[in-house]
Amino acid sequence: MASFPRQFLKELSRSPLLAASSQVIFVQFADRSTCGDPDDGRVTSLMDARVALLLALKRIDKAAKIGEDKFLKALDDKATDRTGNAEGILGYIRDMQKEKGSAAAIEYIRSMLDVAASR
């Protein structure tokens, strides 16, 4: 069992009790069958982000095959989804490129594209 600093436990005991709940709105299974409401605004928003991310990843991968300069320029382009969800993932990849280099970022992008192709 992990031990926590006494001060942390003391502060935690004074905090209001936190709780969370969740609800399944829509599920799409690997065989493409679904359960739930595909027209729910939250679902369509996530699906839009998914499409925008896939298009961005394909565009960046294509640029990577041309060369480093094209890859970096494509990676710097903003995502087109209206939710900003795809941009968050692309930001993670940009950070990865800065920390681990282009080869690691390209490998990660290609692994994401492999997963997308399998679904």
C-alpha positions in Angstrom: 0.0 0.0 0.0 1.3 3.5 -0.9 2.1 5.8 1.9 1.2 9.5 1.6 2.7 12.5 3.3 0.8 13.3 6.5 0.2 16.9 5.3 -1.5 15.5 2.1 -3.7 13.2 4.2 -4.6 16.0 6.6 -5.6 18.3 3.7 -7.5 15.5 2.0 -9.5 14.9 5.2 -10.7 18.6 5.1 -11.7 18.5 1.5 -15.4 18.0 0.5 -16.2 14.5 -0.7 -15.8 14.3 -4.4 -17.8 12.0 -6.6 -18.2 11.2 -10.3 -20.8 9.4 -12.4 -21.0 8.3 -16.0 -23.5 7.3 -18.5 -23.1 5.4 -21.8 -24.6 7.4 -24.6 -23.3 5.6 -27.6 -21.0 2.7 -28.3 -19.6 1.5 -31.6 -18.1 -2.0 -31.5 -15.2 -3.3 -33.5 -17.7 -5.2 -35.8 -19.3 -1.7 -36.5 -22.5 -2.6 -34.6 -23.8 0.1 -32.3 -25.8 0.7 -29.2 -27.3 4.1 -28.2 -28.2 7.3 -30.0 -25.8 8.1 -32.8 -27.5 11.5 -33.3 -26.8 12.8 -29.8 -24.8 16.0 -30.2 -21.9 14.7 -28.0 -21.6 11.7 -30.3 -21.6 13.6 -33.5 -19.1 16.0 -32.0 -16.7 13.1 -31.2 -17.3 11.5 -34.6 -16.5 14.8 -36.3 -13.3 15.1 -34.3 -12.4 11.5 -35.2 -12.7 12.2 -38.9 -10.7 15.4 -38.6 -8.0 13.6 -36.7 -7.8 10.8 -39.2 -7.5 13.3 -42.1 -4.8 15.2 -40.3 -2.8 12.1 -39.5 -3.0 10.9 -43.1 -1.9 14.4 -44.3 1.0 14.5 -41.9 2.1 11.0 -42.7 2.1 11.8 -46.4 4.2 14.9 -45.7 6.6 12.7 -43.7 7.2 10.5 -46.7 8.4 13.5 -48.7 10.8 14.9 -46.1 11.5 16.4 -42.7 10.7 20.0 -43.6 7.3 19.0 -45.1 6.6 16.8 -42.1 7.3 19.6 -39.6 5.2 22.1 -41.6 2.3 19.6 -41.8 2.6 18.8 -38.1 2.4 22.5 -37.3 -0.9 23.0 -39.2 -4.0 23.2 -36.9 -6.8 20.5 -37.0 -10.0 21.5 -38.7 -12.5 20.0 -36.2 -14.8 22.5 -34.5 -14.5 20.8 -31.1 -10.8 21.2 -30.6 -10.5 17.5 -29.6 -8.3 16.6 -32.6 -6.1 19.6 -31.9 -5.4 18.3 -28.4 -4.1 15.0 -29.8 -2.0 16.8 -32.4 -0.6 18.9 -29.7 0.5 15.8 -27.9 2.2 14.6 -31.1 3.9 18.0 -31.5 5.3 17.8 -28.0 6.4 14.2 -28.6 8.3 15.4 -31.7 10.1 18.1 -29.7 11.0 15.8 -26.9 11.7 12.5 -28.7 12.3 13.6 -32.3 10.5 13.2 -35.6 11.1 9.5 -35.9 9.2 8.8 -32.7 6.4 11.1 -33.7 6.1 9.5 -37.1 6.1 6.1 -35.6 3.3 7.1 -33.3 1.3 8.6 -36.1 1.7 5.4 -38.2 0.6 3.3 -35.2 -2.5 5.4 -34.9 -3.2 5.0 -38.6 -2.7 1.2 -38.3 -5.3 1.1 -35.6 -7.7 3.2 -37.6 -7.3 0.9 -40.7 -8.1 -2.1 -38.6 -11.5 -0.8 -37.6 
